[in-house]
Amino acid sequence: MSTLRVNLAERSYDIAIGSGIAESIADYLQQWSPTSHVVLVTDETVDELHGDRLASHLTEAGLEVDVFAVPVGETSKSADLLIELWESLLDQGTDRGSVVVAVGGGVIGDLAGFVAATFTRGLRFIQVPTTLLAQVDSSVGGKVGINLTEAKNMVGAFWQPNGVLIDVDLLATLPPREFAAGMAEVIKYGVIMDAEFFEWIENNQSAIRDHDAEALAHIVEQSCRLKAQVVEADERETSGHRAILNFGHTFGHALEAATEYKSLLHGEAVAIGMVCAARLAFTLGRVDEGFCQRLEKLLAAFDLPTKIPLDIDRDAVLKLMWHDKKVADNRLVFVLPTQLGHVELVSNVDDNAVDDKAIVASLG
């Protein structure tokens, strides 16, 4: 087992990474956030796989546990479901001494975290991510929120967890498509911050695909370490540095919204978005063709899409990109690479370049 520290003054917390450590959830909870009442939020699928078992561990430790299992999928990050959860917490007598435990993927972490950030003006919460994408990305950094119909994560808050418990054994029940979606975010870290990590992924594809425990622990730990560095430098996106984590997301979020969050997983949309961003960078002379091909080859090696499906309306994607949170001074802001391991924020991009080059080059 390894432990990483996210250093944020009084909001600092630990990320525990290991194999089989979820069985000790009660011990970690009392170490990080002592309580007598736990609100465990999960989804209906994860509840059957892990939620009920983890709730039992907490109950056996003498804690009162209320479990809320929401429908599976991105559509659960809605205002309607948020209100339902608030009302349920009120009915169960949840107070400021309670702790919210998010057991699931990124949707559950975002939703449960926003519930924690807002109910009684703030509850402590613990992240127990069960998907690769959540383990390497969304469970770390304190971004929580819900979606609007045409804009992902537009309503939310910065609310740091009191701890993150990552058990790579939980990935054994993850469907192959979900695992691949998580690899999009892992690859992203190599592109934006760590060329050596990108190369390591290239050289260890088989071990990762075979779910080798050592390989999984390495990609999770390195991804969390890189994200923690960014969060520590720019917790609330005031300097702009944290925006580098959104490489591929300007395109990706628009693709998700264009498909009503139904046909593309988040990681799949990000994979396509990274290719779009790379192609845009190539058009602008920031990277060469070899960069684009290397990125596309690694994404494809993990069965990730690299082209926009033909049934997605390109005009709709362009329109939805204007709902991105990085829009500033009526200009789209892109995270674009200059070389492997380094990206920059670019706002002076001609709209025609975005339309005619980046998206067209990535059409299916």
ZAMARGU-4260 file (C-alpha; in steps of 0.2 Angstrom, whole numbers, plus 5000, padded with zeros to 4 digits):
<rodrens>
0) 5000/5000/5000 | 5006/5018/4997 | 4999/5034/5003 | 5000/5051/4994 | 4997/5068/5003
5) 4987/5082/4995 | 4994/5097/5003 | 4981/5111/5004 | 4983/5119/5021 | 4969/5115/5033
10) 4960/5105/5018 | 4975/5093/5016 | 4970/5074/5015 | 4978/5057/5011 | 4975/5046/4996
15) 4977/5028/5001 | 4981/5016/4987 | 4982/4997/4988 | 4975/4980/4985 | 4961/4974/4996
20) 4961/4989/5007 | 4943/4993/5005 | 4939/4979/5018 | 4947/4992/5031 | 4935/5006/5026
25) 4929/5008/5044 | 4947/5010/5050 | 4951/5023/5037 | 4934/5032/5040 | 4937/5034/5059
30) 4955/5039/5055 | 4950/5053/5043 | 4933/5058/5049 | 4927/5051/5065 | 4908/5049/5065
35) 4894/5039/5071 | 4883/5041/5056 | 4887/5037/5038 | 4878/5042/5022 | 4884/5030/5009
40) 4879/5036/4991 | 4882/5024/4977 | 4873/5018/4961 | 4862/5003/4958 | 4875/4993/4950
45) 4889/4996/4962 | 4878/4994/4976 | 4876/4976/4972 | 4894/4973/4968 | 4902/4983/4982
50) 4891/4995/4991 | 4881/4983/5002 | 4897/4974/5007 | 4906/4990/5012 | 4891/4996/5021
55) 4891/4980/5031 | 4909/4983/5036 | 4904/5000/5042 | 4889/4993/5052 | 4899/4979/5060
60) 4911/4993/5066 | 4896/5000/5076 | 4891/5015/5064 | 4874/5019/5058 | 4873/5018/5039
65) 4860/5025/5027 | 4863/5019/5009 | 4856/5029/4994 | 4858/5020/4977 | 4854/5031/4962
70) 4851/5026/4944 | 4867/5022/4934 | 4874/5035/4922 | 4878/5053/4919 | 4859/5058/4919
75) 4860/5055/4938 | 4870/5071/4940 | 4854/5082/4939 | 4845/5095/4949 | 4830/5084/4951
80) 4840/5069/4959 | 4850/5082/4970 | 4834/5088/4978 | 4828/5070/4981 | 4845/5066/4990
85) 4843/5082/5000 | 4826/5078/5006 | 4831/5060/5010 | 4846/5066/5020 | 4834/5077/5030
90) 4822/5063/5033 | 4836/5052/5039 | 4842/5065/5052 | 4858/5069/5044 | 4867/5083/5053
95) 4884/5091/5053 | 4892/5076/5062 | 4888/5064/5048 | 4900/5059/5034 | 4895/5056/5016
100) 4904/5041/5008 | 4904/5041/4989 | 4906/5023/4983 | 4906/5022/4964 | 4913/5031/4948
105) 4915/5049/4943 | 4896/5052/4943 | 4894/5046/4961 | 4909/5056/4967 | 4903/5072/4959
110) 4885/5070/4965 | 4889/5064/4982 | 4902/5077/4984 | 4890/5091/4979 | 4877/5084/4991
115) 4891/5085/5005 | 4896/5103/5000 | 4879/5110/5001 | 4869/5100/5014 | 4869/5110/5031
120) 4882/5121/5022 | 4895/5107/5022 | 4897/5089/5027 | 4913/5079/5028 | 4915/5066/5014
125) 4926/5051/5009 | 4929/5045/4991 | 4930/5027/4987 | 4931/5026/4968 | 4927/5010/4960
130) 4931/5014/4942 | 4948/5017/4934 | 4943/5034/4928 | 4937/5039/4946 | 4953/5032/4954
135) 4965/5042/4943 | 4955/5058/4941 | 4938/5063/4947 | 4940/5057/4965 | 4955/5069/4968
140) 4955/5087/4968 | 4938/5092/4976 | 4928/5097/4960 | 4910/5092/4963 | 4894/5096/4954
145) 4880/5092/4943 | 4875/5094/4924 | 4864/5106/4915 | 4855/5100/4900 | 4867/5108/4888
150) 4883/5109/4899 | 4892/5097/4909 | 4898/5101/4927 | 4891/5119/4925 | 4884/5119/4943
155) 4896/5114/4957 | 4908/5118/4970 | 4926/5115/4976 | 4924/5103/4991 | 4939/5093/4995
160) 4936/5076/5002 | 4943/5071/5019 | 4952/5056/5012 | 4952/5045/4996 | 4952/5026/4998
165) 4958/5018/4982 | 4957/4999/4981 | 4963/4993/4964 | 4955/4976/4967 | 4938/4984/4964
170) 4943/4986/4946 | 4941/4967/4944 | 4922/4970/4942 | 4924/4984/4929 | 4917/4981/4912
175) 4931/4982/4898 | 4923/4997/4891 | 4923/5006/4907 | 4941/5001/4910 | 4946/5008/4893
180) 4937/5024/4897 | 4948/5026/4912 | 4964/5024/4902 | 4959/5040/4892 | 4963/5050/4908
185) 4978/5040/4912 | 4985/5044/4895 | 4980/5062/4897 | 4992/5064/4911 | 5007/5058/4901
190) 5002/5071/4887 | 5000/5086/4898 | 5014/5083/4911 | 5025/5067/4910 | 5032/5061/4894
195) 5041/5047/4903 | 5025/5041/4910 | 5017/5041/4892 | 5031/5031/4886 | 5029/5019/4901
200) 5011/5016/4896 | 5017/5012/4878 | 5029/4999/4885 | 5017/4991/4897 | 5001/4990/4887
205) 5000/4971/4890 | 5002/4971/4909 | 4989/4985/4910 | 4976/4976/4899 | 4979/4960/4909
210) 4975/4970/4925 | 4992/4966/4933 | 4991/4972/4951 | 5008/4981/4951 | 5005/4989/4934
215) 4987/4995/4940 | 4994/5002/4956 | 5008/5011/4946 | 4996/5020/4934 | 4984/5025/4948
220) 4998/5031/4959 | 5007/5041/4946 | 4991/5049/4939 | 4986/5054/4957 | 5003/5061/4960
225) 5002/5072/4945 | 4985/5078/4948 | 4989/5082/4966 | 5003/5093/4960 | 4991/5103/4949
230) 4978/5104/4963 | 4991/5110/4975 | 4997/5124/4963 | 4979/5130/4958 | 4966/5122/4970
235) 4951/5133/4963 | 4957/5137/4946 | 4962/5155/4950 | 4979/5155/4941 | 4973/5145/4926
240) 4986/5131/4929 | 4973/5118/4934 | 4964/5120/4917 | 4978/5110/4909 | 4969/5095/4917
245) 4955/5099/4904 | 4965/5093/4889 | 4953/5086/4877 | 4938/5091/4888 | 4932/5106/4878
250) 4928/5095/4863 | 4924/5080/4874 | 4911/5088/4885 | 4902/5095/4870 | 4902/5078/4862
255) 4894/5071/4878 | 4881/5084/4878 | 4877/5082/4860 | 4873/5064/4863 | 4863/5068/4879
260) 4876/5059/4889 | 4870/5042/4883 | 4881/5035/4869 | 4898/5040/4874 | 4907/5037/4891
265) 4916/5052/4898 | 4933/5044/4894 | 4928/5040/4876 | 4923/5058/4873 | 4939/5064/4881
270) 4949/5052/4870 | 4941/5059/4854 | 4943/5076/4862 | 4961/5074/4864 | 4963/5069/4846
275) 4953/5084/4841 | 4964/5095/4851 | 4980/5087/4845 | 4974/5090/4827 | 4970/5108/4831
280) 4988/5110/4838 | 4995/5102/4822 | 4985/5114/4811 | 4992/5129/4822 | 5010/5122/4820
285) 5012/5118/4838 | 5015/5099/4836 | 5020/5088/4822 | 5011/5074/4813 | 5021/5061/4823
290) 5014/5068/4839 | 4996/5065/4833 | 4999/5048/4827 | 5008/5043/4843 | 4993/5049/4853
295) 4980/5041/4842 | 4990/5024/4842 | 4990/5023/4861 | 4972/5027/4863 | 4967/5014/4850
300) 4978/5001/4858 | 4966/5002/4873 | 4951/5001/4862 | 4947/5020/4863 | 4938/5029/4849
305) 4948/5042/4840 | 4935/5049/4828 | 4919/5058/4830 | 4904/5046/4826 | 4896/5050/4810
310) 4879/5051/4818 | 4884/5066/4829 | 4880/5083/4822 | 4896/5093/4820 | 4886/5110/4821
315) 4879/5105/4837 | 4896/5101/4844 | 4903/5118/4839 | 4888/5126/4847 | 4889/5116/4863
320) 4908/5120/4865 | 4903/5138/4869 | 4895/5132/4885 | 4912/5126/4891 | 4918/5134/4908
325) 4934/5140/4900 | 4926/5152/4888 | 4933/5169/4892 | 4930/5186/4884 | 4919/5178/4871
330) 4933/5167/4865 | 4935/5148/4866 | 4950/5143/4877 | 4959/5127/4872 | 4972/5117/4881
335) 4984/5113/4867 | 5001/5103/4867 | 5018/5110/4862 | 5027/5093/4865 | 5024/5077/4874
340) 5023/5082/4892 | 5018/5100/4890 | 5002/5109/4886 | 4997/5127/4886 | 4981/5137/4887
345) 4977/5145/4870 | 4963/5158/4867 | 4967/5166/4850 | 4961/5152/4839 | 4952/5157/4823
350) 4935/5149/4823 | 4938/5142/4806 | 4953/5133/4811 | 4942/5124/4825 | 4928/5120/4812
355) 4938/5116/4797 | 4953/5107/4803 | 4952/5100/4821 | 4934/5092/4820 | 4934/5088/4801
360) 4951/5079/4804 | 4943/5068/4817 | 4926/5064/4809 | 4922/5046/4807
</rodrens>
